[in-house]
Amino acid sequence: MLNIGIIGAGRIGKVHGESILYHIKNAKLAAMADPFWTEDSKKWAAQMGVPTYKDYHKILKDPSIQAVLICSSTQTHAPISIEAIRAGKHVFCEKPISRELSEIQAVKKELQNSDLKYQVGFNRRFDHNFRAVRKAVKDGSVGDIHLVKITSRDPDAPPIEYVKGSGGLFLDMTIHDFDMVRFLTGSNVVEVYAEAAVLVDPKIGEAGDVDTAIISMKLANGALAVIDNSRKAVYGYDQRAEVFGSKGQVAVTNDLPSKAVLSTADGVVSEKPLYFFLQRYMESYTREVQEFLNAIQNDAPVPVSVDDGLQAVLIAKAAAKSLEEHRPVGLSEIKF
């Protein structure tokens, strides 16, 4: 039984906390820390029977806690990661490790000559749909990959205050899709071209961001990929992917509340997609933590490494540079 500490008691911290408490059998949630406990979060922790601290160092200094989940604000991910590694803790860190490449490199350097496990929280890799696509690609069912298409659209735009601190669409939202391109194909991205606009909410543009984007990519294996993003799909959380190759294609569409389709003289009607990411990906959040814990207990490689985290941020940086300079940008141009 592994004792786990969670640093950060916001929405995603609670998601992981409930996964450990309700669904994961080989771990115990020993404590949670957050310097800004809300009344709702305090009430939640009390109901769950979880010890709480304001100072996360109490978790790092506790010798009975073997691993930590870092679910705090993005700017704290890398510094806390380094502290946790120095304290001898295995680390699961929510994406991104950092918005700064130099900080990711610092985490990577800290892990050198260490037996500690470090996993990055790209939960979509653990979704049943996307894993089925990856399996079909890996076993050769689609042949040589030619084209990859990913659609990722949120049901509604986030609050403007969130947008201001998000790091921008590419680092906040599209970063999942950049990782998906690499995961589904097993290949790295070598060149990026991005076009984007403000079509959902002018306030997003005033905050210095975009809300609608198309990103095309060239991959090391010769394939081409395209991602389309929107901050607002009025019909729900739109998550689709397709890989097309020399032998065929594999595609997945949205999860629905039910597969029922009503066909009448008036038309054909089906359910809308699940509305929010917590509904769509709840199972994948549990699975990613379970596989992190399995890697610790079996001394096996983690399924999502620091290098995977680094590559996603490199692609996001290249996309931002492409948008700013109106040209394709090679990843080799992005300097540490």
Secondary structure, 3 states (H helix, E strand, C coil): CEEEEEECCCHHHHHHHHHHHHCCCCEEEEEEECCCCCHHHHHHHHHHCCCEECCCHHHHCCCCCCEEEECCCHHHHHHHHHHHHHCCCEEEEECCCCCCHHHHHHHHHHHCCCCCCEEEECHHHHCHHHHHHHHHHHCCCCCCEEEEEEEEECCCCCCHHHHHCCCCHHHHCHHHHHHHHHHHHCCCEEEEEEEEECCCCHHHHHCCCCCEEEEEEEECCCCEEEEEEECCCCCCCEEEEEEEECCEEEEECCCCCCCCEEEECCEEEECCCCCCHHHHHHHHHHHHHHHHHHHHHHCCCCCCCHHHHHHHHHHHHHHHHHHHHCCCEEHHHCCC
